[in-house]
Amino acid sequence: MKVVRRARSEDYTALCGLLDEVDRLHRERLPAIFRVPTGPARSPAYIEELLRDPQALVLLAELDGRAAGCVVALLRSRPPLPFFVPASIVIVDSLAVDPAHRRLGIGRALLAEVDAWARQNGASSVELNVYEFNEDAIAFYRALGYETLMRRMERRIILRSAPATSP
């Protein structure tokens, strides 16, 4: 049976295990940006802070009593600048589904709960970021009705050592 519920402190290990899989994928595909941490990627204090934050939603999906997926979403406001239409938005910070449980509706169920939370909090939209290499995730989000809002681009700068100076 599939259950989606708010995560609790005692879910720390399960949450980290799910999120570590996403971290691993990002490290493999973007090693210039992501690295293996020397300790836990997310401390218990960090997770606890998210769990207590009224502007954060941390959900755990379980399938037959075992952790199968999780989502972290954050309620934010657009910057208070005169050219922005004032609005609250929900940002999906992280979504992770155990590879063994993909294509079973776990991600869809988690994001449906995020949508409901966004409506309850008066948010006008749910936004997320996805790296271009992650074609499976892009296809999944598009199937749920997400559209590309903007594109973030990068030009890498190669830093060279300064030439040795003569005395």
N, CA, C and O of each residue as an XYZ file, in Angstrom:
668
protein
N       0.837     -1.176      0.000
C       0.000      0.000      0.000
C       0.888      1.247      0.000
O       1.896      1.306      0.705
N       0.490      2.255     -0.815
C       1.244      3.501     -0.941
C       0.669      4.527      0.030
O      -0.541      4.753      0.070
N       1.557      5.146      0.816
C       1.175      6.182      1.778
C       2.112      7.367      1.588
O       3.329      7.196      1.516
N       1.543      8.577      1.508
C       2.342      9.800      1.482
C       2.002     10.558      2.749
O       0.837     10.853      3.014
N       3.022     10.872      3.528
C       2.804     11.563      4.806
C       3.910     12.572      5.050
O       4.961     12.544      4.409
N       3.643     13.467      5.996
C       4.693     14.400      6.409
C       5.828     13.622      7.061
O       5.605     12.711      7.858
N       7.027     13.998      6.710
C       8.197     13.348      7.301
C       8.348     13.777      8.749
O       7.895     14.849      9.150
N       8.990     12.923      9.517
C       9.251     13.179     10.934
C      10.750     13.047     11.197
O      11.500     12.551     10.356
N      11.163     13.492     12.355
C      12.588     13.418     12.716
C      13.151     12.015     12.565
O      14.281     11.839     12.110
N      12.373     11.029     12.942
C      12.872      9.647     12.873
C      13.014      9.128     11.441
O      13.502      8.018     11.231
N      12.591      9.923     10.458
C      12.749      9.556      9.050
C      14.078     10.049      8.470
O      14.329      9.888      7.276
N      14.916     10.640      9.297
C      16.170     11.238      8.832
C      16.970     10.291      7.933
O      17.369     10.682      6.836
N      17.209      9.070      8.374
C      18.029      8.128      7.610
C      17.378      7.788      6.274
O      18.056      7.719      5.249
N      16.074      7.578      6.285
C      15.363      7.255      5.044
C      15.407      8.429      4.070
O      15.639      8.240      2.876
N      15.183      9.639      4.578
C      15.233     10.831      3.723
C      16.612     10.982      3.091
O      16.738     11.200      1.886
N      17.631     10.863      3.916
C      18.999     11.016      3.402
C      19.333      9.937      2.382
O      20.001     10.219      1.387
N      18.889      8.724      2.606
C      19.137      7.653      1.654
C      18.506      7.946      0.306
O      19.129      7.724     -0.732
N      17.286      8.440      0.309
C      16.607      8.784     -0.943
C      17.295      9.957     -1.639
O      17.534      9.916     -2.846
N      17.609     10.989     -0.880
C      18.239     12.176     -1.459
C      19.665     11.889     -1.920
O      20.141     12.507     -2.871
N      20.348     10.961     -1.259
C      21.707     10.599     -1.665
C      21.732     10.017     -3.079
O      22.704     10.202     -3.812
N      20.676      9.323     -3.457
C      20.606      8.764     -4.816
C      20.568      9.887     -5.846
O      21.226      9.803     -6.883
N      19.797     10.940     -5.563
C      19.741     12.103     -6.453
C      21.100     12.798     -6.472
O      21.585     13.197     -7.531
N      21.710     12.940     -5.300
C      23.036     13.561     -5.222
C      24.051     12.792     -6.059
O      24.871     13.391     -6.754
N      23.994     11.460     -5.989
C      24.924     10.623     -6.747
C      24.772     10.871     -8.249
O      25.766     11.016     -8.960
N      23.551     10.918     -8.721
C      23.301     11.177    -10.140
C      23.894     12.523    -10.550
O      24.515     12.633    -11.607
N      23.704     13.540     -9.722
C      24.236     14.868    -10.043
C      25.770     14.876    -10.015
O      26.405     15.528    -10.844
N      26.354     14.157     -9.068
C      27.826     14.076     -9.023
C      28.375     13.407    -10.271
O      29.382     13.849    -10.824
N      27.716     12.338    -10.717
C      28.180     11.621    -11.901
C      28.094     12.483    -13.155
O      28.999     12.464    -13.990
N      27.023     13.226    -13.285
C      26.800     13.987    -14.507
C      27.428     15.371    -14.486
O      27.762     15.914    -15.539
N      27.595     15.950    -13.298
C      28.133     17.314    -13.189
C      29.220     17.384    -12.112
O      29.039     18.061    -11.099
N      30.342     16.696    -12.317
C      31.385     16.678    -11.291
C      32.060     18.028    -11.063
O      32.713     18.215    -10.036
N      31.921     18.961    -11.981
C      32.493     20.298    -11.777
C      31.649     21.111    -10.794
O      32.090     22.147    -10.297
N      30.436     20.632    -10.520
C      29.539     21.346     -9.604
C      29.327     20.567     -8.313
O      29.329     21.149     -7.229
N      29.145     19.250     -8.424
C      28.787     18.423     -7.270
C      29.936     17.492     -6.898
O      30.618     16.954     -7.771
N      30.143     17.309     -5.608
C      31.216     16.433     -5.129
C      30.710     15.544     -4.006
O      29.634     15.766     -3.451
N      31.496     14.550     -3.689
C      31.183     13.665     -2.575
C      31.480     14.428     -1.291
O      32.604     14.893     -1.104
N      30.509     14.567     -0.409
C      30.778     15.279      0.844
C      31.646     14.439      1.774
O      31.670     13.211      1.687
N      32.349     15.117      2.654
C      33.205     14.398      3.606
C      32.393     13.799      4.747
O      32.855     12.877      5.420
N      31.218     14.303      4.964
C      30.309     13.775      5.986
C      28.924     13.663      5.381
O      28.786     13.576      4.161
N      27.902     13.665      6.215
C      26.541     13.602      5.679
C      26.249     14.820      4.801
O      26.652     15.937      5.128
N      25.557     14.604      3.700
C      25.207     15.708      2.803
C      24.203     16.647      3.465
O      24.170     17.840      3.162
N      23.394     16.113      4.360
C      22.398     16.905      5.089
C      22.455     16.487      6.549
O      22.233     15.324      6.885
N      22.749     17.433      7.396
C      22.870     17.119      8.821
C      21.491     16.904      9.438
O      20.488     17.370      8.898
N      21.440     16.207     10.556
C      20.160     16.077     11.259
C      19.570     17.443     11.599
O      18.353     17.619     11.544
N      20.411     18.402     11.946
C      19.921     19.749     12.286
C      19.284     20.411     11.066
O      18.265     21.089     11.200
N      19.857     20.230      9.898
C      19.298     20.802      8.673
C      17.909     20.216      8.398
O      16.959     20.951      8.125
N      17.804     18.895      8.473
C      16.509     18.237      8.237
C      15.505     18.656      9.296
O      14.346     18.923      8.981
N      15.935     18.716     10.538
C      15.037     19.121     11.631
C      14.518     20.540     11.412
O      13.347     20.825     11.663
N      15.384     21.415     10.948
C      14.976     22.800     10.663
C      13.900     22.826      9.566
O      12.923     23.565      9.677
N      14.076     22.034      8.528
C      13.066     21.949      7.477
C      11.743     21.418      8.030
O      10.675     21.936      7.704
N      11.819     20.395      8.856
C      10.610     19.787      9.406
C       9.821     20.762     10.271
O       8.594     20.685     10.331
N      10.510     21.672     10.937
C       9.850     22.649     11.819
C       9.405     23.922     11.108
O       8.579     24.669     11.632
N       9.944     24.171      9.927
C       9.673     25.408      9.207
C       8.256     25.383      8.626
O       7.941     24.506      7.821
N       7.389     26.339      9.024
C       6.023     26.347      8.487
C       5.975     26.673      6.987
O       4.949     26.472      6.338
N       7.083     27.174      6.448
C       7.135     27.468      5.017
C       7.864     26.373      4.237
O       8.292     26.587      3.103
N       7.999     25.218      4.846
C       8.611     24.061      4.183
C       7.686     22.862      4.338
O       7.013     22.698      5.355
N       7.671     22.049      3.323
C       6.909     20.805      3.340
C       7.873     19.684      3.002
O       8.502     19.687      1.944
N       7.983     18.725      3.909
C       8.826     17.558      3.675
C       7.918     16.341      3.781
O       7.354     16.056      4.838
N       7.791     15.632      2.671
C       6.923     14.468      2.620
C       7.730     13.215      2.353
O       8.743     13.244      1.654
N       7.266     12.115      2.921
C       7.865     10.802      2.682
C       6.784      9.904      2.107
O       5.685      9.814      2.654
N       7.096      9.243      1.008
C       6.191      8.255      0.433
C       6.688      6.878      0.835
O       7.874      6.567      0.727
N       5.761      6.067      1.296
C       6.101      4.706      1.689
C       5.288      3.740      0.835
O       4.127      3.992      0.512
N       5.912      2.657      0.486
C       5.253      1.591     -0.240
C       5.429      0.332      0.584
O       6.551     -0.129      0.797
N       4.338     -0.215      1.041
C       4.367     -1.389      1.920
C       5.273     -1.168      3.130
O       6.016     -2.062      3.536
N       5.198      0.045      3.701
C       5.942      0.363      4.920
C       7.401      0.732      4.719
O       8.106      0.981      5.696
N       7.870      0.774      3.487
C       9.271      1.107      3.233
C       9.361      2.429      2.485
O       8.524      2.721      1.631
N      10.377      3.232      2.805
C      10.571      4.530      2.155
C      10.775      4.321      0.663
O      11.636      3.548      0.244
N       9.964      5.028     -0.142
C      10.037      4.872     -1.590
C      10.322      6.190     -2.300
O      10.775      6.190     -3.445
N      10.061      7.317     -1.632
C      10.296      8.609     -2.250
C      10.097      9.727     -1.255
O       9.523      9.530     -0.184
N      10.578     10.905     -1.619
C      10.393     12.066     -0.752
C      10.420     13.334     -1.600
O      10.902     13.344     -2.733
N       9.892     14.385     -1.019
C       9.926     15.685     -1.658
C      10.144     16.741     -0.583
O       9.655     16.613      0.539
N      10.880     17.778     -0.940
C      11.059     18.963     -0.097
C      10.571     20.141     -0.927
O      11.066     20.379     -2.029
N       9.599     20.879     -0.395
C       9.048     22.040     -1.092
C       9.085     23.235     -0.149
O       8.943     23.089      1.065
N       9.279     24.415     -0.723
C       9.428     25.641      0.062
C       8.459     26.702     -0.431
O       8.350     26.937     -1.635
N       7.759     27.340      0.491
C       6.850     28.435      0.158
C       7.640     29.733      0.181
O       8.262     30.069      1.188
N       7.614     30.457     -0.923
C       8.374     31.698     -1.047
C       7.512     32.769     -1.693
O       6.467     32.471     -2.271
N       7.953     34.013     -1.592
C       7.294     35.138     -2.257
C       8.227     35.679     -3.317
O       9.450     35.624     -3.187
N       7.630     36.199     -4.360
C       8.455     36.886     -5.354
C       9.084     38.101     -4.691
O       8.522     38.647     -3.742
N      10.242     38.530     -5.179
C      10.903     39.696     -4.572
C       9.984     40.923     -4.599
O       9.238     41.131     -5.557
N      10.047     41.728     -3.541
C       9.167     42.903     -3.452
C       9.684     44.075     -4.289
O       9.963     45.154     -3.766
N       9.804     43.847     -5.570
C      10.258     44.880     -6.499
C       9.070     45.306     -7.357
O       8.205     44.488     -7.668
N       9.024     46.585     -7.740
C       7.833     47.094     -8.412
C       7.505     46.434     -9.747
O       6.362     46.512    -10.195
N       8.468     45.790    -10.392
C       8.183     45.180    -11.684
C       7.667     43.750    -11.575
O       7.248     43.174    -12.578
N       7.689     43.157    -10.364
C       7.131     41.822    -10.163
C       5.674     41.922     -9.734
O       5.318     42.798     -8.946
N       4.840     41.041    -10.240
C       3.487     40.881     -9.726
C       3.638     40.144     -8.399
O       4.213     39.057     -8.359
N       3.129     40.721     -7.316
C       3.260     40.036     -6.025
C       2.584     38.662     -6.069
O       1.463     38.528     -6.558
N       3.273     37.659     -5.557
C       2.708     36.310     -5.539
C       3.519     35.426     -4.614
O       4.722     35.613     -4.433
N       2.829     34.460     -4.037
C       3.496     33.377     -3.326
C       3.670     32.239     -4.311
O       2.788     31.973     -5.128
N       4.792     31.578     -4.232
C       5.065     30.428     -5.085
C       5.624     29.308     -4.221
O       6.182     29.555     -3.152
N       5.474     28.103     -4.681
C       6.091     26.959     -4.017
C       7.203     26.468     -4.925
O       7.009     26.287     -6.127
N       8.351     26.258     -4.345
C       9.509     25.762     -5.079
C       9.798     24.335     -4.619
O      10.011     24.085     -3.432
N       9.803     23.416     -5.560
C      10.195     22.042     -5.251
C      11.714     22.045     -5.207
O      12.381     22.173     -6.234
N      12.244     21.904     -4.009
C      13.692     21.927     -3.813
C      14.314     20.588     -4.191
O      15.365     20.547     -4.829
N      13.671     19.502     -3.802
C      14.190     18.154     -4.074
C      13.029     17.186     -4.227
O      12.044     17.244     -3.491
N      13.168     16.305     -5.190
C      12.235     15.194     -5.357
C      13.078     13.963     -5.607
O      13.938     13.964     -6.487
N      12.841     12.921     -4.847
C      13.614     11.689     -5.001
C      12.677     10.494     -4.913
O      11.831     10.413     -4.023
N      12.841      9.575     -5.844
C      12.109      8.309     -5.812
C      13.135      7.198     -5.961
O      13.963      7.218     -6.872
N      13.073      6.240     -5.065
C      13.981      5.102     -5.107
C      13.886      4.457     -6.498
O      12.786      4.194     -6.984
N      15.032      4.202     -7.137
C      15.002      3.618     -8.487
C      14.165      2.337     -8.585
O      13.557      2.076     -9.623
N      14.131      1.543     -7.520
C      13.357      0.299     -7.535
C      11.852      0.554     -7.500
O      11.059     -0.351     -7.762
N      11.460      1.790     -7.175
C      10.031      2.109     -7.053
C       9.560      3.138     -8.075
O       8.491      3.726     -7.914
N      10.344      3.357     -9.115
C       9.937      4.329    -10.127
C       8.858      3.736    -11.025
O       8.735      2.520    -11.172
N       8.088      4.633    -11.615
C       6.990      4.284    -12.521
C       5.847      3.575    -11.796
O       5.095      2.810    -12.399
N       5.727      3.838    -10.501
C       4.623      3.286     -9.703
C       3.705      4.393     -9.181
O       2.808      4.135     -8.378
N       3.932      5.621     -9.640
C       3.092      6.739     -9.213
C       3.558      7.446     -7.956
O       2.843      8.298     -7.430
N       4.743      7.111     -7.462
C       5.261      7.727     -6.227
C       5.528      9.223     -6.448
O       5.041     10.056     -5.684
N       6.290      9.561     -7.481
C       6.597     10.965     -7.757
C       5.340     11.766     -8.031
O       5.204     12.895     -7.559
N       4.437     11.198     -8.779
C       3.166     11.855     -9.096
C       2.366     12.119     -7.806
O       1.795     13.197     -7.641
N       2.330     11.147     -6.910
C       1.596     11.306     -5.645
C       2.244     12.384     -4.772
O       1.549     13.192     -4.157
N       3.568     12.389     -4.723
C       4.268     13.410     -3.933
C       3.973     14.811     -4.477
O       3.684     15.727     -3.708
N       4.045     14.974     -5.793
C       3.808     16.295     -6.375
C       2.342     16.701     -6.287
O       2.044     17.895     -6.239
N       1.424     15.749     -6.264
C       0.006     16.081     -6.053
C      -0.187     16.673     -4.660
O      -0.969     17.607     -4.481
N       0.522     16.135     -3.680
C       0.448     16.680     -2.317
C       1.076     18.075     -2.247
O       0.594     18.944     -1.522
N       2.153     18.278     -3.006
C       2.768     19.605     -3.065
C       1.774     20.600     -3.666
O       1.633     21.716     -3.166
N       1.089     20.199     -4.731
C       0.074     21.072     -5.343
C      -1.017     21.435     -4.335
O      -1.424     22.593     -4.244
N      -1.480     20.454     -3.588
C      -2.528     20.707     -2.587
C      -2.024     21.681     -1.528
O      -2.751     22.588     -1.125
N      -0.793     21.501     -1.076
C      -0.198     22.397     -0.074
C      -0.053     23.805     -0.633
O      -0.287     24.791      0.067
N       0.338     23.887     -1.908
C       0.468     25.199     -2.557
C      -0.883     25.909     -2.572
O      -0.963     27.096     -2.255
N      -1.949     25.188     -2.940
C      -3.296     25.791     -2.943
C      -3.702     26.235     -1.541
O      -4.235     27.330     -1.362
N      -3.451     25.390     -0.556
C      -3.802     25.727      0.837
C      -3.094     26.991      1.302
O      -3.617     27.728      2.138
N      -1.913     27.243      0.764
C      -1.118     28.396      1.174
C      -1.237     29.578      0.217
O      -0.480     30.543      0.324
N      -2.178     29.506     -0.710
C      -2.430     30.622     -1.608
C      -1.354     30.863     -2.649
O      -1.244     31.965     -3.187
N      -0.561     29.844     -2.938
C       0.495     30.000     -3.939
C      -0.112     30.001     -5.336
O      -1.076     29.285     -5.609
N       0.460     30.807     -6.209
C      -0.043     30.904     -7.574
C       0.585     29.877     -8.497
O       0.059     29.624     -9.581
N       1.705     29.277     -8.091
C       2.364     28.293     -8.944
C       3.315     27.427     -8.134
O       3.688     27.751     -7.007
N       3.691     26.318     -8.749
C       4.727     25.435     -8.213
C       5.842     25.449     -9.241
O       5.606     25.198    -10.423
N       7.061     25.742     -8.794
C       8.211     25.819     -9.678
C       9.280     24.828     -9.231
O       9.314     24.409     -8.074
N      10.141     24.465    -10.155
C      11.262     23.589     -9.820
C      12.376     23.814    -10.823
O      12.165     24.386    -11.893
N      13.545     23.365    -10.470
C      14.702     23.403    -11.357
C      15.070     21.968    -11.706
O      14.971     21.069    -10.871
N      15.491     21.766    -12.938
C      15.951     20.450    -13.368
C      17.105     20.670    -14.329
O      17.025     21.509    -15.225
N      18.172     19.919    -14.141
C      19.334     20.048    -15.020
C      19.027     19.446    -16.387
O      18.307     18.453    -16.497
N      19.579     20.057    -17.416
C      19.331     19.658    -18.802
C      19.662     18.191    -19.066
O      18.993     17.561    -19.886
N      20.662     17.629    -18.404
C      21.039     16.243    -18.650
C      19.951     15.269    -18.216
O      19.907     14.137    -18.698
N      19.078     15.692    -17.316
C      18.120     14.784    -16.697
C      16.845     14.675    -17.548
O      15.773     15.142    -17.164
N      17.002     14.051    -18.694
C      15.903     13.956    -19.659
C      14.705     13.185    -19.111
O      13.562     13.512    -19.432
N      14.950     12.166    -18.290
C      13.834     11.415    -17.708
C      12.997     12.302    -16.792
O      11.768     12.262    -16.827
N      13.678     13.103    -15.971
C      12.948     14.001    -15.069
C      12.195     15.065    -15.862
O      11.056     15.395    -15.532
N      12.820     15.595    -16.893
C      12.159     16.619    -17.717
C      10.888     16.035    -18.334
O       9.842     16.684    -18.316
N      10.964     14.831    -18.873
C       9.790     14.186    -19.472
C       8.710     13.952    -18.417
O       7.525     14.147    -18.687
N       9.113     13.537    -17.224
C       8.166     13.315    -16.131
C       7.449     14.609    -15.767
O       6.224     14.632    -15.655
N       8.209     15.685    -15.583
C       7.598     16.963    -15.208
C       6.685     17.485    -16.321
O       5.605     18.007    -16.047
N       7.112     17.345    -17.547
C       6.255     17.789    -18.671
C       4.946     17.008    -18.687
O       3.887     17.584    -18.933
N       5.007     15.718    -18.431
C       3.791     14.892    -18.406
C       2.828     15.358    -17.325
O       1.621     15.138    -17.426
N       3.360     16.003    -16.289
C       2.516     16.530    -15.202
C       2.067     17.966    -15.463
O       1.364     18.552    -14.639
N       2.466     18.536    -16.595
C       2.019     19.878    -16.944
C       3.004     20.992    -16.655
O       2.675     22.164    -16.839
N       4.198     20.657    -16.209
C       5.218     21.691    -15.987
C       5.737     22.168    -17.339
O       5.882     21.384    -18.277
N       6.012     23.464    -17.421
C       6.540     24.064    -18.633
C       7.832     24.801    -18.296
O       8.026     25.261    -17.171
N       8.710     24.904    -19.289
C       9.943     25.655    -19.097
C       9.597     27.128    -18.943
O       8.946     27.716    -19.806
N      10.031     27.712    -17.853
C       9.763     29.116    -17.554
C      10.952     29.979    -17.944
O      10.781     31.064    -18.500
N      12.139     29.507    -17.661
C      13.351     30.222    -18.037
C      14.472     29.213    -18.180
O      14.348     28.059    -17.771
N      15.544     29.655    -18.755
C      16.699     28.789    -18.942
C      17.889     29.463    -18.282
O      18.172     30.632    -18.543
N      18.575     28.735    -17.438
C      19.782     29.237    -16.784
C      20.968     28.704    -17.579
O      21.074     27.503    -17.828
N      21.841     29.597    -17.968
C      22.968     29.201    -18.799
C      24.276     29.496    -18.081
O      24.338     30.312    -17.162
N      25.315     28.808    -18.528
C      26.619     28.943    -17.892
C      27.691     28.959    -18.970
O      27.588     28.275    -19.988
N      28.705     29.744    -18.724
C      29.923     29.695    -19.532
C      31.057     29.486    -18.561
O      31.299     30.333    -17.701
N      31.754     28.382    -18.679
C      32.824     28.042    -17.748
C      34.048     28.890    -18.033
O      34.414     29.122    -19.185
N      34.654     29.334    -16.989
C      35.893     30.112    -17.056
C      37.002     29.211    -16.531
O      36.905     28.654    -15.438
N      38.035     29.081    -17.312
C      39.173     28.266    -16.883
C      40.170     29.182    -16.199
O      40.712     30.106    -16.805
N      40.393     28.912    -14.951
C      41.345     29.716    -14.184
C      42.744     29.141    -14.415
O      42.972     27.934    -14.322
N      43.635     30.020    -14.707
C      45.032     29.603    -14.926
C      45.866     30.136    -13.766
O      45.537     31.146    -13.144
N      46.934     29.434    -13.505
C      47.850     29.899    -12.466
C      48.511     31.174    -12.948
O      48.788     31.335    -14.137
N      48.759     32.072    -12.021
C      49.455     33.307    -12.363
C      50.891     32.967    -12.764
O      51.521     32.106    -12.150
N      51.409     33.643    -13.794
C      52.801     33.354    -14.190
C      53.765     33.723    -13.081
O      53.546     34.675    -12.331
N      54.818     32.965    -12.993
C      55.846     33.259    -11.977
C      56.483     34.600    -12.283
O      56.749     34.928    -13.440
N      56.718     35.353    -11.259
C      57.345     36.652    -11.463
C      58.843     36.565    -11.166
O      59.277     35.790    -10.313
N      59.608     37.359    -11.873
C      61.054     37.372    -11.666
C      61.378     38.294    -10.506
O      60.681     39.285    -10.289
N      62.433     37.980     -9.755
C      62.802     38.875     -8.644
C      63.428     40.156     -9.120
O      63.790     41.006     -8.306
